[in-house]
Structure formats: structure tokens, C-alpha cells
Amino acid sequence: MARVLLISHEPEAAPGLIGELLALDGIKMHQHIVLADPDAPNVDFPDPSAYDAVIAFGSFANAYEVSARAWVEPEIMYIEQLLADDVPYLGVCFGGQLLAEALGGHVEPAPPGESEIGLIFLDPGEQGLPIPAGPWFTWHEDRMVIPDSVELLASTPSAVQLFRSGRAVGTQFHPEADLGLVSGWAAIGPDHIPSHTSAAEVLGNVSDANAELRKNCNNLVEWFIRDIAGLEFAELKSE
């Protein structure tokens, strides 16, 4: 079976729909949680040669926070190793932001009024979209600045949303998000919900779009696994 490493930064930043769909497709997964103990971040990442691909998820931290850099910088170095070894990588939201840094870009606070929460539709780059335009769920207060050498695949007026460099892909949105995940995030961070909306509105919209979100996530997972990582869902990896 193909083997995929899943990096979660907090237990609540779970693989969600992505993990569920990979399991249904017969892919073997190992989850590494960086902040299972926030006082002792686990940056002893597994040997990437043991995996066919790596997927890293979101975080409640800001990538540029001084208090987070002690574990963020080792993870960026790990991503740089993945890039050097040509290990397929998908970075989701925070995971995408760390990929942007590993590629020579940076992460910055979004300008006032430019943070995003809720459902979005993507504006395609010059090459068109390899995945559906939406809806996708997003929740971020920061944005990525990517180097000119990196292929921009999609954006919104507020932020870079999808980019690619070789076999590494980053998103700003959350393809893994379902109602359960977003409900948990809203309960943990109600003060991060901007005044122009509410938790009830956000959760209602996610609930209404549930079937589309799942279908779109499945499309993204298949694109990453087959087209980016070059794997078949029932592929056997030689020992």
C-alpha cells in the first residue's frame, strides 16, 4: 500500500476529510502530532524515505510568532529536506505557509479587513485550475507571499490560495474541513471570528455545502495522489 505521513500541529487540527478519504482509498497513514504536548513540541519527524508522500495541516499558531519559531523552523528544515529528496508534499493552510517559507517566500499578517473565514471560490492562475473552483472552506488571518519562481494556481482577491513547485503543493484554504472540524475550531477560537459574520452563520454555510465540500476534497486528494505524487491508490511500495 502507498504510505502517507500526516503532520498535525495540534490534535484539533486533524486530517478530517483528507484522512477519511485516504483511508477509504486504501492508503496506509501515520500521523505525527507536533504539539500533542505544547510544552514539548515533537520535531523529531519520521524519516521521509519511509513514505510516498507527506501532508501537513493547519495550526492555531502564526508562523512568524517568536514563541512558535522554536518548532516552526525545524519543520521548515524538514520540508526543505522533502523538497531536496523530491518527496511529494501537500501543505494545507499553515502547512502551505511553511512550504512557502521553505521555497523562499514568507508569511505576513493579512491587511485589515483581508482575513478570510467561510466558503470561497478560487480565481484560477494562467494555467487554469486542476481542481474545482469551489466551494472551499477557509479560515486565516495571515497570508503567504510566494517567490516568482513558484507556480501560482489560484487566488482570491485577499490571498494566494493554491500554488505548486514541482511535486510540492500548498493551499491557504482547508480542503479537509467538515462540519465537525469547523465546529471544534469555532469553539476554541470564537474571538477570531470577525464581526461581519458569526459562528452560527459559518457553521450553517458549511453544513449546507457539506456534499460539495466532500466531493471537492475527494477531487483534490485524487489530483495530489495521482497527478502530483504519481501514485495509484492500491499501489504496493517495495520495502
C-alpha positions in Angstrom: 0.0 0.0 0.0 1.1 3.6 -0.6 2.1 5.2 2.7 1.5 8.8 3.6 2.8 10.8 6.6 0.2 13.2 8.1 1.6 16.1 10.2 -0.9 17.7 12.5 0.3 20.6 14.6 -2.4 20.3 17.3 -4.7 17.3 17.9 -7.7 19.5 16.9 -6.0 20.3 13.6 -6.9 16.8 12.4 -6.7 15.3 8.9 -10.5 15.5 8.6 -11.9 14.7 5.2 -8.4 14.1 3.7 -7.6 11.4 6.2 -11.1 9.8 5.8 -10.8 9.8 2.0 -7.2 8.4 2.1 -8.4 5.6 4.3 -11.3 4.8 2.0 -8.9 4.6 -0.9 -6.7 2.0 0.9 -3.7 4.2 1.7 -1.7 3.5 4.9 -1.2 6.6 7.1 0.9 7.6 10.0 0.1 10.7 12.0 2.7 12.9 13.6 1.4 15.5 16.1 3.8 18.3 16.7 2.1 19.9 19.8 0.5 16.9 21.4 2.3 18.3 24.5 2.6 22.1 23.9 5.4 22.3 26.4 7.5 19.8 24.5 7.0 20.1 20.7 7.8 16.9 18.8 10.1 18.0 16.0 11.6 14.5 15.6 9.9 14.0 12.3 9.9 10.5 10.7 12.4 9.5 8.0 10.8 10.7 4.8 12.2 7.8 2.9 9.6 5.6 4.6 6.7 7.5 2.9 5.4 8.0 -0.5 4.0 11.5 0.4 3.7 13.9 3.3 0.6 16.0 4.1 0.8 18.8 6.7 -2.3 20.5 8.1 -3.2 23.8 9.8 -2.4 25.3 13.2 -3.8 27.8 15.7 -0.3 29.4 15.7 1.0 32.1 13.5 4.1 31.0 11.5 6.0 34.2 12.3 5.3 34.3 16.1 8.5 34.3 18.1 7.1 31.8 20.5 6.4 29.4 17.7 9.7 29.6 15.8 11.3 27.0 18.1 9.2 24.3 16.4 8.3 26.1 13.2 11.9 26.4 12.0 12.8 22.7 12.4 9.6 21.8 10.4 10.6 24.2 7.6 14.0 22.5 7.5 12.2 19.1 7.3 10.1 20.5 4.3 13.4 21.6 2.7 14.6 18.1 3.0 11.4 16.8 1.4 11.9 19.2 -1.5 15.5 18.2 -1.9 14.6 14.5 -1.9 11.6 15.0 -4.2 9.1 13.6 -1.7 5.6 14.7 -2.7 4.2 17.2 -0.2 0.8 18.8 0.3 0.7 21.7 2.8 -2.7 22.8 4.0 -3.1 26.3 5.3 -0.3 26.5 8.0 1.4 23.6 6.2 1.2 25.6 3.0 2.6 28.7 4.7 5.6 26.7 5.9 6.1 25.4 2.3 6.1 29.0 1.1 8.9 29.8 3.6 10.8 26.7 2.6 10.6 27.9 -1.1 12.0 31.3 -0.2 8.7 33.2 0.4 7.3 34.4 3.7 4.1 34.7 5.7 2.7 38.0 6.9 -0.4 39.3 8.7 -3.3 39.9 6.4 -4.1 43.6 6.0 -7.1 44.9 8.0 -10.3 43.5 6.5 -8.4 40.9 4.4 -8.6 37.9 6.7 -11.0 35.2 5.4 -13.4 32.9 7.1 -16.1 30.8 5.4 -16.7 29.5 1.9 -14.7 30.8 -1.0 -14.4 30.3 -4.7 -10.9 30.3 -6.4 -9.7 32.6 -9.2 -7.6 30.5 -11.5 -4.0 31.3 -12.4 -2.7 31.5 -16.0 -2.7 27.7 -16.4 -6.3 27.1 -15.2 -7.5 25.2 -12.2 -6.6 21.5 -11.7 -9.4 21.2 -9.0 -12.9 22.7 -8.7 -13.2 26.4 -8.2 -15.2 25.8 -5.0 -16.7 26.0 -2.7 -13.8 25.5 -0.3 -13.7 26.4 3.4 -11.0 28.9 4.6 -10.1 30.5 7.9 -6.9 32.5 8.1 -5.6 35.8 9.5 -2.3 35.7 7.6 -1.3 35.3 4.0 1.6 33.9 2.0 3.9 35.7 -0.3 5.4 33.3 -2.7 8.5 33.8 -5.0 8.0 34.5 -8.7 9.6 31.1 -9.4 6.7 29.3 -7.8 3.6 28.5 -9.9 0.5 30.3 -8.7 -2.5 28.1 -9.5 -5.3 30.0 -7.8 -6.0 33.0 -5.6 -8.8 35.2 -4.2 -8.6 39.0 -4.0 -7.3 38.6 -0.5 -4.7 35.9 -0.7 -2.7 33.2 -2.6 -4.8 30.1 -2.3 -3.1 27.4 -4.3 0.5 27.0 -5.6 2.9 24.4 -6.8 6.6 23.8 -7.1 7.5 20.5 -8.6 5.8 17.8 -6.5 5.1 20.2 -3.6 1.7 21.9 -3.4 0.4 24.4 -0.9 -3.1 25.6 -0.1 -4.3 28.5 2.0 -7.8 27.0 2.3 -8.9 23.9 4.2 -9.9 21.1 1.9 -10.0 18.7 4.9 -12.7 20.8 6.7 -16.0 19.3 7.6 -18.7 20.4 10.0 -17.2 18.6 12.9 -13.7 20.1 12.5 -15.0 23.7 11.9 -17.4 23.4 14.9 -14.4 22.5 17.1 -12.3 25.4 15.7 -15.2 27.8 16.3 -15.5 26.6 19.9 -11.7 27.0 20.5 -11.3 30.4 18.8 -14.6 32.4 19.0 -12.7 35.6 19.4 -11.1 35.0 16.0 -14.4 35.2 14.2 -14.7 38.6 12.6 -17.6 40.9 13.4 -19.1 40.7 9.9 -20.1 37.1 10.4 -20.8 34.7 13.3 -20.1 31.1 14.3 -23.7 30.2 13.5 -23.5 31.7 10.0 -20.2 30.0 9.3 -21.3 26.6 10.5 -24.7 26.9 8.7 -22.9 27.6 5.4 -20.5 24.6 6.0 -23.5 22.4 6.8 -25.3 23.4 3.6 -22.3 22.8 1.4 -21.3 19.5 3.1 -21.8 17.3 0.0 -19.9 19.8 -2.3 -17.0 20.2 0.2 -16.6 16.4 0.4 -16.7 16.0 -3.4 -14.2 18.8 -3.9 -11.9 17.4 -1.3 -12.0 14.0 -3.0 -11.1 15.7 -6.3 -8.1 17.4 -4.6 -6.9 14.2 -2.9 -7.0 12.3 -6.2 -5.2 15.1 -8.1 -2.5 15.2 -5.4 -2.1 11.4 -5.1 -2.3 10.5 -8.8 -1.0 13.6 -10.7 1.4 15.1 -8.2 2.7 12.1 -6.2 2.3 9.7 -9.1 0.8 7.0 -7.0 -2.1 4.6 -7.5 -4.4 4.2 -4.6 -3.7 0.4 -4.4 0.0 0.7 -5.2 2.4 -1.5 -3.2 5.6 0.1 -2.1 8.7 -2.1 -2.2 10.4 -2.5 1.2 
